[in-house]
């Protein structure tokens, strides 16, 4: 098998495991962070956070194979002989028993990786991590769980503060998707695109075609596996529907992991209506007709803990940090994955493949979701993802700019809009108030840079509007770093 979509070090590993290539060994950016974590000095136990089926367990297994480690994996949904000993707070004793369960006579700290999976089933593991750090930090220990966030919220009094670290994991990004689909050459061409060096129409069309395929598939690893195997649209839809059903099946489990007893019917209603509300300012009545606002708010928090949805909050800040002027009462909701949105919303395949501008399909829900989930993963994986936007509620002059992106000490407005630059009324209103020197627009067209001019009270303000094709979202930090100074405002 030609595994040329992976970096060289993964191709070597794949020679020994060709039958598991597509699902287990699909390259993920988080592998770099996991490797760095393992090799650092004074390493802390790691909690890997992310929604069900985004690839957490597979990534830990890849880490072990890549580094030639023996993986001692304990799924806490199964019974284990060491559980009764956790209260003794002696991690080396636990690790020795785990080694015996795996048929090992002895373990060397530099040759073993300890992995506790589905730890929401055994919350004592989280508290136990403190002693892993204090008494056995020569051992590498990772925890994960599909509903882990519920446990983390419940055990604040015994949480090992300062003795653990986190990595956050989402669905596969568009660039990871290209690698999985053996498009390394196309990805390399895409990464060479700059504001000064655009790409040919032919390459743009190829990238646009792949981008549309990604909107159909999304980034859930099992769905990407089906796509790489060219199993057809019915097989792909079956996988996505199965993932959605697994999330629905989890709703009844929420009761087990929290003292705040959820209303399953309200959670189900929010889950079913969420794709139709993506990008909108949320009104509780639009999510659930008959429930009280407080009930809806609490139910949203449960779906957020499951990491199925992400909140985008209004911020009035002109400079970082955006959270300093965060308005928690003004928020939008985004889904985990655009492919799941496509399935649940029922956007037709034909509409996605033939639309002249994808921002016009389904009122822009798919493209705004795509940008949101990628903005969530642009920062290093050790940051908890955050989304922000700007808006104004003044009667007769309402406005909303889709996102505000904070990067290296500056804030950049982002619109996901079709049409011409002159039709972006909300951006103009924001610029009259905030005067950001650079703004971005994502659309279906090629790279384009314009100098926009606004006249306000006899003052002329100019800013740079950079229009980028959607598929360049992961190149946004690189593009920002390469920006030339603009009137001394952006250096």
Residue pairs with C-beta under 8 A, 6 or more apart in sequence:
1 14
1 18
1 21
2 182
3 10
3 11
3 14
3 18
3 21
3 25
4 11
4 182
4 184
5 27
5 178
5 179
5 180
5 181
5 182
5 183
5 184
6 14
6 25
6 26
6 27
6 179
7 27
9 66
10 25
10 27
10 62
10 66
13 25
13 62
13 65
13 66
14 21
14 25
17 24
17 25
17 65
22 180
22 225
22 228
22 229
23 58
23 221
23 222
23 225
24 58
24 61
24 62
25 62
26 55
26 172
26 176
26 179
26 180
26 221
26 224
26 225
27 176
27 179
27 180
28 55
28 59
28 62
28 169
28 172
28 176
29 173
29 176
29 377
29 381
30 59
30 167
30 169
30 381
31 59
31 62
31 63
31 66
33 167
33 380
33 381
33 382
34 46
34 59
34 60
34 63
34 167
35 63
35 66
35 67
37 43
37 46
37 165
37 167
38 63
38 67
38 113
38 140
42 137
43 137
43 140
44 133
44 137
44 163
44 164
44 165
45 129
45 132
45 133
45 137
45 141
45 142
45 143
45 160
45 163
45 164
45 165
46 140
46 141
46 142
46 143
46 164
46 165
46 166
46 167
47 126
47 129
47 142
47 143
47 144
47 148
47 152
47 164
47 165
47 166
47 167
48 56
48 59
48 60
48 142
48 143
48 144
48 166
48 167
48 169
49 144
49 148
49 149
49 166
49 167
49 168
49 169
49 307
50 56
50 144
50 168
50 169
50 170
50 307
51 146
51 170
51 306
51 307
51 308
51 336
52 146
52 147
52 243
52 246
52 247
52 250
52 306
53 146
53 220
53 221
53 222
53 243
53 246
54 169
54 170
54 171
54 220
54 221
54 336
55 169
55 172
55 221
56 144
56 169
57 117
57 144
58 221
59 169
60 71
60 73
60 113
60 115
60 117
60 142
60 144
61 71
61 73
63 69
63 113
64 70
64 71
64 113
64 115
65 71
67 113
68 111
69 111
69 112
69 113
69 140
70 102
70 104
70 107
70 111
70 112
70 113
71 112
71 113
71 115
72 95
72 98
72 99
72 101
72 102
72 104
72 107
72 112
72 113
72 114
72 115
73 115
73 117
74 80
74 82
74 98
74 101
74 115
74 116
74 117
75 117
75 118
76 116
76 117
76 118
76 119
76 120
76 121
76 122
76 125
76 145
77 118
77 121
80 98
80 101
81 97
81 101
82 94
82 97
82 98
82 101
83 122
83 124
85 93
85 94
85 97
86 94
86 122
86 124
86 125
86 128
87 124
89 128
89 131
89 135
90 131
90 135
91 128
91 131
91 132
91 135
91 136
91 139
91 141
92 135
92 136
92 139
94 128
95 107
95 112
95 114
95 136
95 139
96 107
98 114
99 105
99 106
99 107
99 112
109 136
109 138
109 139
109 140
110 138
112 139
112 140
113 140
113 142
114 132
114 139
114 140
114 141
114 142
115 141
115 142
115 143
115 144
116 122
116 125
116 141
116 142
116 143
116 144
117 143
117 144
117 145
118 144
118 145
118 146
119 125
119 126
119 143
119 144
119 145
119 148
119 151
120 145
120 146
120 147
120 148
120 150
120 151
120 257
121 145
123 151
123 154
123 155
125 143
126 143
126 151
126 152
126 155
126 158
126 159
126 160
127 155
127 158
127 159
127 160
129 141
129 143
129 160
129 163
129 164
130 160
130 163
130 164
132 139
132 141
133 160
133 163
133 164
134 163
145 151
146 250
147 250
147 253
147 254
147 257
147 305
147 306
149 305
149 306
149 307
150 254
150 257
150 258
150 305
150 306
151 257
152 159
153 258
153 305
154 257
154 258
154 259
165 382
166 382
166 384
167 381
167 382
168 381
168 382
168 383
168 384
168 385
169 381
170 219
170 336
170 373
170 376
170 377
170 385
171 218
171 219
171 220
171 221
171 336
171 337
171 339
171 373
172 180
172 219
172 220
172 221
172 224
173 219
173 374
173 377
173 474
174 210
174 211
174 214
174 219
174 370
174 374
174 471
174 473
174 474
175 187
175 190
175 474
176 219
177 210
177 214
177 217
177 219
177 224
177 227
178 184
178 186
178 187
178 190
178 210
179 187
180 224
180 225
180 227
180 228
181 210
181 224
181 227
181 228
182 228
183 210
186 203
186 206
186 207
186 210
189 199
189 203
190 199
190 203
190 207
190 471
190 472
190 475
191 475
192 199
193 199
193 447
193 472
193 475
194 479
194 482
195 447
195 449
195 466
195 479
195 482
195 483
198 446
198 447
199 207
199 446
199 447
201 446
204 446
204 469
207 469
207 471
208 444
208 469
208 471
210 471
211 358
211 469
211 470
211 471
212 352
212 353
212 358
213 227
214 338
214 339
214 370
215 338
215 339
215 342
215 352
215 358
215 366
215 367
215 370
216 233
216 236
216 339
216 342
216 349
216 352
217 223
217 224
217 226
217 227
217 236
217 339
218 224
218 240
218 337
218 338
218 339
218 340
218 341
218 342
219 337
219 338
219 339
219 373
220 239
220 240
220 243
220 337
220 339
220 340
222 239
222 243
223 236
223 239
223 240
223 243
223 339
226 235
226 236
226 239
227 236
233 349
237 343
240 339
240 340
240 342
240 343
241 343
243 340
244 340
244 343
244 344
247 271
247 306
247 308
248 268
248 271
250 306
251 262
251 264
251 267
251 268
251 271
252 264
254 262
254 264
254 267
254 302
254 306
255 261
255 262
258 302
258 305
260 298
262 298
262 299
262 302
263 291
263 295
263 299
266 288
266 291
266 295
266 296
266 299
267 299
267 302
267 303
269 287
269 288
269 291
270 287
270 288
270 296
270 299
270 300
270 303
271 303
271 308
272 344
273 286
273 287
273 288
274 287
274 303
274 309
274 333
274 335
274 344
275 335
275 341
275 344
275 345
275 365
276 345
276 365
277 286
277 287
277 333
278 332
278 333
278 334
278 335
278 341
278 365
278 368
278 369
279 332
279 334
279 363
279 364
279 365
279 368
279 369
279 402
280 286
280 332
281 330
281 331
281 332
281 391
281 400
282 331
282 332
282 333
284 291
284 293
284 296
284 297
287 296
287 300
288 295
288 296
288 299
291 299
300 309
300 311
300 333
303 309
304 310
304 311
307 336
308 335
308 336
309 333
309 334
309 335
309 336
310 333
310 334
310 335
310 336
310 372
310 373
310 376
310 385
310 387
311 331
311 332
311 333
311 334
311 387
312 331
312 332
312 333
312 334
312 372
312 387
312 388
312 389
312 403
313 323
313 326
313 327
313 328
313 330
313 331
313 386
313 387
313 388
313 389
314 326
314 327
314 330
314 331
314 388
314 389
314 390
314 391
315 322
315 323
315 324
315 325
315 326
315 327
315 388
315 389
315 390
315 404
316 325
316 327
316 390
317 324
317 325
317 404
317 411
318 411
318 434
318 436
319 409
319 410
319 411
320 406
320 409
320 410
320 411
321 406
322 386
322 388
322 404
322 406
322 411
323 386
323 388
326 388
330 391
332 389
334 368
334 369
334 372
334 373
334 387
335 341
335 369
335 373
336 373
337 373
338 366
338 369
338 370
338 373
341 347
341 365
341 366
341 369
342 352
342 366
345 362
345 365
345 366
347 361
347 362
347 365
347 366
351 361
351 362
352 358
352 361
352 366
355 361
355 444
356 444
357 418
357 443
357 444
357 445
358 366
358 367
358 444
358 470
359 367
359 416
359 417
359 418
359 442
359 443
359 444
360 418
361 367
364 416
364 417
364 418
367 416
367 442
367 470
368 402
368 416
370 470
370 473
371 402
371 403
371 414
371 416
371 442
371 470
371 473
372 387
372 403
374 473
374 474
375 387
375 403
375 405
375 414
375 473
376 385
376 387
377 385
378 405
378 407
378 473
378 474
378 476
378 477
379 385
387 403
388 403
388 404
388 406
389 400
389 401
389 402
389 403
389 404
390 400
390 401
390 404
390 413
390 430
390 434
391 398
391 399
391 400
391 401
391 426
392 398
392 399
392 400
392 429
392 433
397 429
399 425
399 426
399 429
399 430
400 426
401 413
401 414
401 415
401 426
401 427
401 430
402 414
402 415
402 416
402 417
403 413
403 414
403 416
404 411
404 412
404 413
404 414
405 411
405 412
405 413
405 414
405 440
405 476
406 412
407 476
407 477
407 480
408 480
408 481
410 480
410 490
411 436
412 436
412 438
412 439
412 440
412 480
413 427
413 430
413 431
413 434
413 436
413 439
413 440
414 439
414 440
414 441
414 442
415 424
415 426
415 427
415 439
415 440
415 441
415 442
416 441
416 442
416 443
416 470
417 423
417 424
417 441
417 443
418 443
418 444
421 441
421 450
421 452
421 465
421 467
424 441
427 439
427 441
427 465
428 454
430 436
431 439
431 452
431 454
431 461
431 463
432 454
432 456
432 461
435 461
435 463
436 463
437 463
437 464
437 486
437 487
437 489
437 490
438 463
438 464
438 466
438 480
438 483
438 486
438 490
439 463
439 464
439 465
439 466
440 465
440 466
440 467
440 468
440 476
441 465
441 466
441 467
441 468
442 467
442 468
442 469
442 470
442 472
442 473
443 467
443 468
443 469
443 470
444 469
444 470
445 467
445 469
446 469
447 466
447 467
447 468
447 469
447 472
448 466
448 467
449 464
449 465
449 466
449 467
450 464
450 465
450 467
451 462
451 463
451 464
451 465
452 462
452 463
452 464
452 465
453 460
453 461
453 462
454 460
454 461
454 462
454 463
455 461
462 486
462 487
463 486
464 483
464 486
464 490
466 479
468 476
468 479
472 479
483 490
484 490
485 491
